[in-house]
C-alpha cells in the first residue's frame, strides 16, 4: 500500500524545556524511529494487540463467524441435495438400464392409489352415457378388469366430453382418467383417452401416470372394443389379451445440479457473518472516537487500514479452507470434483472483496446500528440478485450485451461473479462430467453464437456453449474488486467528511507538500497566517467582534490579544523586536481561532417556501468560537472554564485536530495547525484525555497503554516501564489486567488520564479529567496533574471551580464562544469578585442547656445587630451559632476598622472563630457567565424577567440583577439566577430582603404552594 512521508513526519525540534531532557528521561530515549520501523510497529500493534485480542475476547462471535455459520449453511445445502436426490432415485430414468424387461400392462387401478386423489373419487369417467354400444363397452371394462371388478359406484358417465370437462374443472383430483367413445355405428367405434400426464412426487414416492392409469385404461378399452367386434362377426374372441411394455436401454440420467444453483446464496449468507462484523466494527470505532484517539496518538492512516485488511485476509483464509473442508466432509460433488485451486481462490477472493466493500460502505455510515441495518439490506439485495443470475440474467448471450450498464452494475458487486462461478462449477459435475480443472478455468467457456466456438472438436470434458463469463474471468473480477474497493475506501476516508467535518482536498495525493512536508519555517508561517495579520484593526481598538453589538472586549483579553499579535508579527518578520513571555517559549499560541457551524441555505429556503403555515424559524449560523487570541506558556497549567456550550471542548478539538477551524490558526511549539503535515507533527508531541472515555471494552487497562505506547513509537521496554508507573500513579495496578468494560466511571477516567500522560508529551489536553471520580481519587489525580506540569504545558477544562482554583496557573473563562477574561485566580477574584466572605462563630456560656440556648440566641442577635450597625448588612447564612456575611467590594475600605471593633467586643459577643477571604472562583464564573447572557439577551431584545408574586403582584427584574423592587411598593426582593441547559439565564429563587430579627420564608420554585411558584412572562 502506498503511504506518504507526511504520516511519519514528527517535530524536528524540541522545546527548550522538554520531558526528554530530565534526569528521569535522558535525551534520545524518545527519538523518532525510522519510518519503516514505525510503520511496521504500528501495523503489528494494531493487528495483534487490537484486532486479534478483540476477536479472541469475542470468541463466541468469532467461532460463529468462522465455524458455526459455514458448517450450518453447508449442512443445509447437503440436506437439500439429499432430499432432491432421494426423490430422483425412485424414478427409472435415474438408474442405469442396459437391458430392459417387457412388463405386462396392469389392470385399471383404483382411484385411491393416486397420490393426489381427493375422496370420494372415481376410477374413470366415460361419455356418452346415452348410447347402448358405449354402455356395453364400459360394462365390459368393469366386468373384465383383471383381478378386480370395477363397481358401478366408481364409474360415472356423461352425455358428452364438455359435460365431463365441466365436472372435472369444478371437482379437481376426483378421477384419474376418462374415455370418450366415438360410436359411428356398431362396427365403427373410436375413442379418446383423457389423463393427467404430469409425473407426481410425494414424500419420496414417484408416480408415472402413463403406466399406472393411461395405458391400463387404453388396453382395457381396446380389449372390449375388439371383443364387441368379434361378437358382431360371430367369432370367438381371443382367450389371452395381454399387452406388454418394454423401454429402451438407457444410462442413468441426472438433472442439472441443484447444488450449483443453491450453494451460491447459501455461501453468500455465510459470508454475511463476516461482512456485518467488519462494517459494524469499523463504524463502531469511528462512532465512539477510538480511531480519532489513535490518530491523536500519532497513528498512521496506512497502518490502520492495512491492519484491518491483513486481519480480514487471515480470517478469509481460515474461512475458505473450512468451507472446502466441510463441503468435502459432506461429500458434495462440487467440492470433490472441481479444482481445489479454483474453489480456494474463488472463496478467498470473494471474502476479501466483501471485506473491502465493507470498508468502503463504512466511510458513509456514522452509527454502528445503521451499519448493521445496512448489512441486512446488502444481504437482501444480494440474495435477490443471485436468484436473478441463477435464472440466466444477465450472464447469458441473449442478455449479456443487451443493456451494458446493467451488466456492469451486476459485475461491480462481488456476489454476482461469485454466484456465476459457483453455478458453472455445479454444472460441471452434472452427469458424466468430472468438474473443471485449473487449466480449463477459461477454456471451457464458449459462446454458441461464435462461429469458431461452434466448430470446436468433440471433447468429453465439460463445455458450456452458452457462456459469456468463465470462472477464470470471475476470479479476475473478484481480484480487481478487492483492490479497487480497498483503494476507494482509503481514498474516501481522506476526502469524505468524517463525523467532525474533517476531510482533505480530493487531489491531496498529488500535492508535493503531502509527500514531502517540511517543518513550518517563517516564510511558510507567514503564508499560513497572512489572512490573520491582514486585519484592518485589532479588536481592542474596535471593541466589537464579528458584528456582535454590545459585546465589549475585556481589557485583560485585549491585552492578551495584543501580546499574541505582536508575537505573530515577530514570527512572520513584521516586527523588529518582540520578546516571548518570561520563563521560556510559549507552548501554544492561538491566533484568531474561529469555528462556525454554517446553516444550510437550502434548508432555510425550504422552510421559507414550504413551511410557511408552520412558521418554523430560519436558523442562523452558530459561532462556537469567536476569534480567540491567547497563549499558553510552557511549564504551566492553563485552565479553560465556561458553561455548557461556551466553546471549551470545541477549542480543544480544534487544537488537537479533531475538527477543522473555520478561521484563524494556532501554533503548537512553532507548528501551525493549517500547514501541510503540521497536525501530524503536532500529534507526535501531544497527549489527550477526551471529554468522554474512548476505550475498548474488550481490552484491559494495561493493553490500552501498550497499544498507545507502541503507536507513539516508544521502545518496548519504555512502554512496559511507563505503563506500570502510570497505572500505579492512577491507582489501577490491581485492575491492570481487567477488561475496561468492567471498570467504573471513575476508573475509566483515571485510565484516560494515564493514556494522556503516556510517552511524556510536550502538550497535554485534559477535557474534564476528574468527572465521575470520588473525592479521594480526584485529589490523587490532582497531585498527578500538578507533578506533570514540569517540562510541559497542560490545558485543562473542568466544571469544578475548586479544581481550577487549585491547579490553574492561568485561568480563562469562555461564554457564548468568546474569551471573557484571562489571568490568575487571585487576579480574577479581585477584578470580578463581589467582595469578601466573612464567617463568624459565636458560643454561649456553660450554665445549663436551657440557659445556653437562650444565651446563644441573644449573642447571635447581638452579633447581627453589630454587623447591621457597622456595615448595614444582614447575614447571608444564619444557623444560630454560625453567621456568614457577604461584604461588597465597595465596603472593603471600611473592613480594617470593622475588624478592629469586632476584636474589641469579641469576648462580650462570644466570638470563637473568624474567617475572611475573597469571594470564590465560582462566584467569578457565575458573574462572567451572567454578564455574557445579559449581553446576548440584550441583542435578542430581552432586558428583564417578570415574576408573579404571591397575592398577584408583579416583580419586574432587570436581567442579571440581584435586587429588584415591586412596582408601586417599597418592598425589595433578592433574586438568585441560574442557567438552563442552553445557557440562558433563568430566575432560580427569590425572597424579600429582611432586617435583623425579622423572620421570613424564602419563596422558591422548590417550595410548595402554587402562589409562590416562579412564573416568567
Secondary structure, 3 states (H helix, E strand, C coil): CCCCHHHCCCCCCCCCCCHHHCCCCCCCCCCCCCHHHHHHHHHHHHHHHHHHHHHHHCHHHHHHHHHHHHHHHHHHHHHHHHHHHHHHHCCHHHCCECCCCCEECCCCCCHHHCCCCCCCCECEEEECCCCHHHHHHHHHHHHCCCCCCCCHHHEEEECCHHHHHHHHHHCCCCECEEEEEEECCCCCEEEEEEECCCCEEECCEEECHHHHHHHHHHHHHHHHHHHHHHHHCCCCCCCCCCCEECCCCECCCCCCCHHHHHHHHHHHHHHHHHHHHHHHHHHHHHHHCHHHHHHHCCCCHHHHHHHHHHHHHHHHHHHHHHHHHHHHHCCCHHHHHCCHHHHHHHHHHHHHHHHHHHHHHHCCCCCHHHHHHHHHHHHHHHHHHHHHHHCCCCCCHHHHCCCHHHHHHHHCCHHHHHHHHHHHHHHCCCCCCCCCCHHHCCCCECECCCHHHHCCCCCCCCCECECCCCHHHHHHHHHHHHHHHHHHHHHHHHHCCCCCCCCCCCCHHHCHHHHCCCCCCHHHHHHHCHHHHCCCCCHHHHCCCCCCCCCCCCHHHHHHHHHHHHHHHHHCCCCCCCCCCCCCCEEEEEEEEEEEECCCHHHHHHHHHHCCCCCCCCCCCEEEEEEEEEEEECCCEEEEEECCCCCHHHHHHHHCCCCCCCEEEEEECCEECCCCCHHHHHHCCEEEECCCCCCCCCCEHHHHHHHHHHHCCCCHHHHHHHHHHHHHHCCCCCCCCCEHHHCCHHHHHHHHHHHHHCCCCCEEEEECCCCCCCHHHHHHHHHHHHHCCCCCEEEEECCCHHHHHHHCCEEEEEECCEEEEEECHHHHHHHHCCEEEEEEEECCCCCCHHHHHHHHHHHHHHHHHHHHHHHCCCCCEECCCEEEEEEEHHHHHHHHHHHHHHHHCHHHHCEEEEEEEECCHHHHHHHHHHHHHHHHHHHHCCCEEEEECCCCCEEEEECCCCEEECCCCCCEEEEEEEECCCCCEEEEEEEECCCCCCCCCCEECCCCCHHHCCCEC
